[in-house]
Amino acid sequence: MEFVVMYRLREGIDRSRILEVYPRHRTFYEQFRADGGGLLALGPFSVPDPAAGSMGIFSSREDAERFIAADPFVVEGLAEARILEWDVVRFA
């Protein structure tokens, strides 16, 4: 079982605000990963609409919850996040 965090930008968030917060978000996820936080993958959906959101994949619910609780995008009110259990089947 893996855990997917689905992000969606809050209504009315200006793109400039996203660009302002992104460096803190990047520093956070890089450090989280370096500390062995169970972050397997993350990134935005490649849709022209920035409101399409993004997702992260984690090895445990606890890691996903810790990530959300401290992620600058969530803490600073730009995004909402929810956790989904993913019963993944891997082929490689």
N, C-alpha and C positions, 0 to 999 in steps of 0.2 A: 504494500500500500504506500502510495506517495500522496502528497498534499499539495494542491494547487491553490495559490492565492490569486484571485481575480481582482484586478484594479479597474476602477472606473473614475474618471475625473468628475468632480462635482460640477454642477451646472454653473455657468458663468465664469469659470476660471479662465483668466487671460493667458495666452501663450507665453507672454513675457514673464509671467510669474512662474510658469513651469521651467523656463530656461534659467531663471534666477535660483530656483531650489535644486535643480538637477545636479549641480556639482556636489552638494551635500548628500543627496541621495546616492550618487555614484561612490563617494568616499565611504558611505555607510555600507552599501552592499559589498564593496571590495573588502572592507575590514571584516564584515560578517562572514564572508566566505573564507578569508584567511584564518579566521579564528575557529574554523571547522564547524560553522553553524548549520550545516545540513542543507545549504542552498545548492541545488543541482543545476538550475538554469533560470534565466529571467529575461524579459524584454518586452517591448511594445509590439502590438500588432501592426503590420505594415499596411495600414489603411490611411488614406489621406486625412481622414478625420481624427484629430488627436483625442477626441472623446471616446474613440473605440477602445481605449484602455490598453492594459498590458497584463502579463501574468508572471508568476514565479512558481517554480516547482521545488518542493522541499521533501526531505527524507522523513520528517516527523511533524505531527501537528504542533508539538511544543516549539520546534524551530520556526514554523510558520507564524505562530502566535507571537513569539519574541521579535521576529522580523517586523511584523505589522506594528507592534507596540512602539517601536523606535524609528521606523522609517520616516524621514523628513516629509515625504509626500503626504503621508497620513497625519503625522503629528502637526504639520503646518496647515492642515485642512484642505489640501488640494485634491485628494483622492479618497475614495471609500474602498475598502477591501473586504473580501469575504473568502473563507477557506472552504474548499471542496475536497472531499476524499476522492482519490483517483485510483481505481483498481486497474492499474496499467498492465498491459501485456507487452513485453519487449521481444523483438525478433532478432536483435543483434547483440 
